């Protein structure tokens, strides 16, 4: 009981001031660090959730790679946020304080990698998971140093805000597909909020992320999967 009370107090302290001190499982985060780290932790949690929702099969390793400005920060809270986002797709009892312990209990290897040089973005956070089927990764950045934004999905460049219910589609890049998809969604009464598209090459594999007003239903997924050229379709939620 005392442990539960301590965790609750630490979470309350973080939510009120941004600081976490003497946490049982989470590295200390000072109130001075919190304003700079909070948007990164929000991005980290979203990326962890995304890779968790997209991955089937057992994950043996999760890697958190910080690049550019992100590599100069205290990475431990960022890693904890990634783990919380990932594990929340499997259990509702996880948070940023207990996520590292739950990860260890599940035998999940956690790696942290830093690259201080900048590449395409001033700051970048990449999350990769390893399964029996191989490795997959997602990456995101901060726009205006505060707005989390997905910029890469499974090796494909795509910019999207991960928020609310979304429809995720992998398809063959071909003329007319977007029109057919739009028609199918319209006939199902689905309203599209935002539309994001990326592709490996012309005529190659393409990825669509659409924010929608309501959660994606099994009936809608059946309709989308029946469209010519669709390889994968699933609902996401953030």
Secondary structure per residue as TSV (DSSP state, phi and psi in degrees):
chain	resnum	aa	ss	phi	psi
A	1	X	-	360.0	-43.5
A	2	X	H	-59.8	-39.0
A	3	X	H	-63.5	-44.2
A	4	X	H	-61.8	-40.6
A	5	X	H	-64.3	-41.4
A	6	X	H	-63.7	-43.2
A	7	X	H	-61.9	-43.4
A	8	X	H	-61.6	-41.4
A	9	X	H	-65.1	-39.5
A	10	X	H	-65.8	-41.5
A	11	X	H	-65.1	-40.4
A	12	X	H	-64.0	-41.1
A	13	X	H	-61.3	-42.4
A	14	X	H	-65.3	-44.1
A	15	X	H	-67.3	-33.5
A	16	X	H	-82.5	-45.1
A	17	X	H	-115.6	-15.9
A	18	X	S	90.6	-11.4
A	19	X	-	-94.7	146.1
A	20	X	B	-130.4	118.7
A	21	X	-	-125.6	143.2
A	22	X	S	54.8	33.4
A	23	X	-	-67.0	144.2
A	24	X	S	-63.4	-44.1
A	25	X	S	-121.4	-19.1
A	26	X	S	-102.6	135.6
A	27	X	-	-58.4	147.2
A	28	X	-	-60.1	139.5
A	29	X	B	-130.8	114.1
A	30	X	-	-76.4	158.2
A	31	X	H	-64.0	-24.3
A	32	X	H	-73.9	-36.5
A	33	X	H	-74.8	-29.6
A	34	X	H	-55.3	-46.6
A	35	X	H	-58.4	-37.0
A	36	X	H	-77.1	-34.4
A	37	X	H	-82.1	-27.3
A	38	X	H	-54.9	-48.1
A	39	X	H	-64.3	-33.0
A	40	X	H	-67.4	-38.4
A	41	X	H	-68.2	-35.1
A	42	X	H	-64.8	-43.6
A	43	X	H	-62.9	-44.5
A	44	X	H	-60.5	-43.2
A	45	X	H	-64.6	-40.2
A	46	X	H	-65.5	-42.8
A	47	X	H	-66.3	-40.0
A	48	X	H	-62.0	-42.1
A	49	X	H	-64.2	-42.9
A	50	X	H	-61.0	-50.0
A	51	X	H	-67.1	-30.7
A	52	X	H	-68.1	-40.4
A	53	X	H	-71.4	-30.1
A	54	X	H	-84.2	-19.0
A	55	X	-	-95.2	127.8
A	56	X	-	-108.6	149.6
A	57	X	S	91.4	166.6
A	58	X	-	-72.8	134.4
A	59	X	E	-96.7	127.0
A	60	X	E	-98.0	-23.7
A	61	X	E	-149.0	141.4
A	62	X	E	-127.7	129.4
A	63	X	E	-116.5	137.3
A	64	X	E	-118.2	115.9
A	65	X	E	-114.0	118.5
A	66	X	E	-103.5	135.9
A	67	X	E	-129.1	149.5
A	68	X	E	66.2	-134.6
A	69	X	G	-59.7	-32.5
A	70	X	G	-63.0	-29.4
A	71	X	G	-71.4	-14.1
A	72	X	G	-88.6	-5.8
A	73	X	S	-93.4	167.3
A	74	X	-	-66.8	108.1
A	75	X	H	-80.6	-19.2
A	76	X	H	-59.6	-46.8
A	77	X	H	-63.7	-32.5
A	78	X	H	-65.6	-44.5
A	79	X	H	-62.2	-42.1
A	80	X	H	-61.1	-38.2
A	81	X	H	-67.7	-39.5
A	82	X	H	-59.9	-48.2
A	83	X	H	-62.1	-39.6
A	84	X	H	-63.1	-45.7
A	85	X	H	-62.3	-42.2
A	86	X	H	-65.5	-48.5
A	87	X	H	-71.8	-24.2
A	88	X	T	-65.5	-17.8
A	89	X	T	-77.5	-8.0
A	90	X	T	-117.7	-28.5
A	91	X	-	-147.9	145.4
A	92	X	T	-89.1	-4.3
A	93	X	T	-97.7	19.0
A	94	X	-	-106.2	147.6
A	95	X	-	-146.0	-178.9
A	96	X	T	-68.9	-17.9
A	97	X	T	-80.4	-44.5
A	98	X	T	-97.4	-3.8
A	99	X	H	-58.2	-44.4
A	100	X	H	-60.2	-38.3
A	101	X	H	-69.1	-42.9
A	102	X	H	-61.6	-37.7
A	103	X	H	-62.7	-43.5
A	104	X	H	-64.5	-41.7
A	105	X	H	-61.6	-29.4
A	106	X	T	-89.2	4.1
A	107	X	T	72.6	23.9
A	108	X	-	-85.0	120.5
A	109	X	E	-77.4	131.1
A	110	X	E	-118.2	126.1
A	111	X	E	-118.5	143.7
A	112	X	E	-122.7	127.5
A	113	X	E	-127.6	137.4
A	114	X	E	-120.0	137.6
A	115	X	E	-133.6	107.4
A	116	X	-	-74.7	-25.5
A	117	X	S	-69.4	148.8
A	118	X	-	-89.3	145.4
A	119	X	S	-113.5	-114.0
A	120	X	S	-75.1	-22.2
A	121	X	S	-128.0	150.4
A	122	X	S	-61.2	-34.7
A	123	X	E	-144.6	139.3
A	124	X	E	-148.3	142.5
A	125	X	E	-125.7	124.2
A	126	X	E	-119.7	134.0
A	127	X	E	-120.4	125.1
A	128	X	E	-124.5	144.3
A	129	X	E	-126.1	146.1
A	130	X	E	-113.7	129.6
A	131	X	E	-128.4	-177.7
A	132	X	T	-63.2	-25.1
A	133	X	T	-87.1	-3.3
A	134	X	E	127.5	-156.9
A	135	X	E	-123.5	141.1
A	136	X	E	-136.1	152.8
A	137	X	E	-144.1	157.8
A	138	X	E	-133.4	155.6
A	139	X	E	-142.5	150.3
A	140	X	E	-148.0	166.7
A	141	X	E	-138.4	-177.5
A	142	X	E	-114.9	126.5
A	143	X	E	-90.4	128.9
A	144	X	T	64.0	24.4
A	145	X	T	63.5	11.7
A	146	X	T	-144.7	-22.2
A	147	X	E	-99.2	110.5
A	148	X	E	-63.2	137.9
A	149	X	E	-146.6	127.3
A	150	X	E	-71.0	135.0
A	151	X	E	-127.2	-10.6
A	152	X	E	-151.8	134.6
A	153	X	E	-133.9	110.9
A	154	X	T	53.4	42.3
A	155	X	T	85.5	-0.1
A	156	X	E	-108.8	131.3
A	157	X	E	-71.7	125.0
A	158	X	E	-158.3	136.2
A	159	X	E	-109.0	128.1
A	160	X	E	-157.7	149.1
A	161	X	-	-91.7	120.2
A	162	X	-	-86.4	99.1
A	163	X	-	-152.9	135.3
A	164	X	S	67.7	-163.2
A	165	X	E	-73.9	140.1
A	166	X	E	-139.6	154.0
A	167	X	E	-107.8	127.1
A	168	X	E	-111.4	125.9
A	169	X	E	-133.9	132.6
A	170	X	E	-112.2	128.0
A	171	X	E	-146.9	168.5
A	172	X	E	-78.3	129.0
A	173	X	-	-69.5	111.1
A	174	X	-	-150.7	148.9
A	175	X	T	-58.3	138.4
A	176	X	T	91.0	-11.9
A	177	X	H	-65.8	-45.1
A	178	X	H	-61.4	-38.1
A	179	X	H	-63.2	-43.5
A	180	X	H	-65.0	-39.9
A	181	X	H	-64.4	-45.1
A	182	X	H	-60.0	-40.0
A	183	X	H	-63.5	-44.2
A	184	X	H	-61.9	-41.2
A	185	X	H	-68.2	-40.8
A	186	X	H	-62.7	-43.3
A	187	X	H	-64.1	-27.8
A	188	X	T	-86.9	-0.1
A	189	X	T	75.3	24.5
A	190	X	-	-93.5	127.1
A	191	X	-	-97.9	126.7
A	192	X	E	-89.2	127.1
A	193	X	E	-85.7	-56.6
A	194	X	E	-135.3	157.4
A	195	X	E	-134.1	124.6
A	196	X	E	-129.6	133.8
A	197	X	E	-132.2	138.8
A	198	X	E	-144.3	155.3
A	199	X	E	-150.0	153.9
A	200	X	S	-72.2	-42.4
A	201	X	S	-165.0	165.7
A	202	X	T	-60.1	124.7
A	203	X	T	82.1	-0.6
A	204	X	S	-95.4	-153.2
A	205	X	E	-77.8	135.8
A	206	X	E	-123.6	154.2
A	207	X	E	-125.8	134.8
A	208	X	E	-120.7	136.0
A	209	X	E	-126.8	119.0
A	210	X	E	-122.2	127.6
A	211	X	E	-84.9	136.1
A	212	X	E	-127.8	162.0
A	213	X	S	-74.5	-27.6
A	214	X	S	-131.6	160.5
A	215	X	-	-56.5	142.4
A	216	X	-	-70.4	129.0
A	217	X	-	-95.5	158.4
A	218	X	H	-57.7	-37.5
A	219	X	H	-62.7	-41.0
A	220	X	H	-64.8	-42.7
A	221	X	H	-61.8	-37.6
A	222	X	H	-61.2	-43.0
A	223	X	H	-65.4	-43.6
A	224	X	H	-67.6	-42.2
A	225	X	H	-65.6	-21.7
A	226	X	T	-80.9	-10.3
A	227	X	S	-71.1	140.7
A	228	X	T	-58.8	133.7
A	229	X	T	93.6	-8.7
A	230	X	E	-78.2	126.5
A	231	X	E	-98.3	-39.7
A	232	X	E	-145.5	142.5
A	233	X	E	-147.7	131.8
A	234	X	E	-155.6	158.6
A	235	X	E	-93.1	142.6
A	236	X	E	-123.1	160.2
A	237	X	E	-148.5	135.4
A	238	X	-	-131.7	360.0
